[in-house]
């Protein structure tokens, strides 16, 4: 079943960002907060390794709709 309801994951070395298009309100908090990570003209449009993981998590938390979420990657070393 299609319709854009699924989350897409963008994996970085230290953080994974997920995006759920149907929830997006296009408030542009992400693009304005970290344009080097969130580039709607680029493919992929989210590049998690473009900024420090803590800073990226801070910007993702600003997403008013919850369309963006994150999970920190835990290395098992």
C-alpha positions as semicolon CSV with decimal commas, in nm:
position;residue;x (nm);y (nm);z (nm)
1;X;0,000;0,000;0,000
2;X;0,144;0,334;-0,103
3;X;0,058;0,692;-0,022
4;X;0,366;0,834;0,147
5;X;0,276;0,714;0,496
6;X;0,601;0,536;0,562
7;X;0,905;0,679;0,735
8;X;1,228;0,704;0,542
9;X;1,553;0,666;0,733
10;X;1,871;0,861;0,659
11;X;2,163;0,694;0,835
12;X;2,473;0,878;0,944
13;X;2,777;0,761;1,139
14;X;2,645;0,886;1,476
15;X;2,279;0,965;1,417
16;X;1,990;0,837;1,205
17;X;1,718;1,081;1,102
18;X;1,375;0,961;0,994
19;X;1,127;1,159;0,789
20;X;0,754;1,097;0,752
21;X;0,638;1,309;0,456
22;X;0,265;1,295;0,531
23;X;0,322;1,465;0,869
24;X;0,539;1,749;0,734
25;X;0,393;2,100;0,771
26;X;0,672;2,262;0,568
27;X;0,762;2,499;0,853
28;X;1,126;2,482;0,729
29;X;1,272;2,467;1,081
30;X;1,509;2,198;0,953
31;X;1,619;2,375;0,635
32;X;1,665;2,707;0,814
33;X;1,837;2,544;1,112
34;X;2,092;2,333;0,926
35;X;2,092;2,396;0,552
36;X;2,412;2,190;0,517
37;X;2,215;1,882;0,634
38;X;1,864;1,954;0,503
39;X;1,880;2,045;0,134
40;X;1,550;1,999;-0,050
41;X;1,728;2,042;-0,385
42;X;1,976;1,764;-0,308
43;X;1,944;1,386;-0,318
44;X;1,935;1,254;-0,060
45;X;1,784;1,568;0,088
46;X;1,893;1,479;0,443
47;X;2,266;1,425;0,502
48;X;2,308;1,340;0,873
49;X;2,688;1,355;0,863
50;X;2,675;1,721;0,751
51;X;2,669;1,844;1,111
52;X;2,762;1,733;1,462
53;X;2,506;1,479;1,592
54;X;2,406;1,684;1,898
55;X;2,341;1,994;1,690
56;X;2,140;1,792;1,438
57;X;1,930;1,638;1,717
58;X;1,859;1,988;1,850
59;X;1,728;2,104;1,510
60;X;1,521;1,786;1,460
61;X;1,354;1,846;1,799
62;X;1,231;2,183;1,664
63;X;1,017;2,009;1,399
64;X;0,663;2,122;1,490
65;X;0,485;1,827;1,327
66;X;0,709;1,544;1,443
67;X;0,773;1,447;1,081
68;X;1,144;1,444;1,163
69;X;1,278;1,223;1,438
70;X;1,621;1,096;1,527
71;X;1,800;0,814;1,698
72;X;2,158;0,827;1,812
73;X;2,371;0,540;1,688
74;X;2,531;0,337;1,966
75;X;2,854;0,169;1,867
76;X;2,896;-0,170;2,027
77;X;3,271;-0,132;2,066
